[in-house]
């Protein structure tokens, strides 16, 4: 996504994915803008509390110059929260970085991955 597209990015879907491995969990935050076909992700948290403290820059309107930030805790209230095993997490990663298809996303979410 180039800079101009990032300036127009307004997320409509938020996903918090927790990958549970043998010893610990790993958290990733995904943002999807279905209208413009954009997506962003932030990853690298071992504790949910640390993820919820993260400040995410949010555009107030498409093409606007003003940005504000919200903590992930506010976004978590209306985010999809997925508990995934290793294979499901790999499938989500592949789906996230492929061309958009709402049909494939629905099939993934209905497949018992949530």
N, C-alpha and C positions, 0 to 999 in steps of 0.2 A: 504494500500500500504506500503510495507516495505522499508527500507532505500535504498537498492540496486535498487528497482524499481523507487523510487523517483529520484535517480541519473540519470535514463534514461528517465525521463519524459520530453517530448517536446510537448507543446500544439499545436494542429492544429486548434482548434475551441475555440473561446472566446465568452462568453455570459455575458452581463450585464442585470440583471433582476431588474426591479423596481416594487415593490409591493405597490400599493396605498391603504392605509386604510383611515379611516374617516378623521383623522387630518393631517397625514403626509405620506411621502413616505419612503420606506426602500429599500436599494440597496444591491445587492449581485453580486459578480464577480465569474464566473465559468470558469474553464479551462479544456478542454477535449483533451486527446491524443488518437485518434481513433486507431492508429497503435498498441499501447502497451496496450490499454484498461485502461488507467489511467485517473483519474479526481481529480481536486483540487477545493476548493472553499474558498473564503474569504467573510465574511459578517459582517454587523453591521454598515453600514453608513446610516445616516439620510439625508445627503446632497450629491448631485452628485459631487460637487466641492471637498469634502473630499475624495471621492472614487478616483477621477482622480489624486489626489496628492499621492496616495498610491504607494509605490515602490514594484514591484513584482520581485522576483528572477527568472531568466530565464537561462536555460541551453543552452550553445552554440551548443553542439552536444551530441548525445546519448553516455553515458558512459564517457563523458569528465569531467575533474575536474574543469574547469573554469566556473564560473557563473558570470552573470552580473545582474544588475537590471534595469528595465524600469519602468517609471511611468505608471499608468493605463491610462493616457491620450493618450500615444502612442498606446497602445493596443486598446483603444476605437475606433480608426479610422477604424479598420477592425473587430470589435466585433459585434455580433448580439445584438441588444438592444430591450428587451422585456418589454412592459408595461402590467403588469398582475394584475388581481384582486385576492382576497384571495384564491378562489378555484383553479384558474389557477396556482398560486404560489405553493400551496400544491401539485398539480399534477406534476409540474416541480421538486420539491424536491423529490418526490417519484421516478420519472423517473431517476433523477440524481444518486440516491443511489441503483438502481437495476442493475442487469447484463446488459451489453451493448447490444443495438440493434439499429442499424441505422434506421431500418424501423420504430420503435416506435418513435424515435426522429423526423424523417421526418413527421410522422403523427401528432405529437404534434405541430410542427412548422407550418404545413399547416392548422391546426385547427383554425386559426385566432388568435393565441396567441401572435403574434408579432406586 
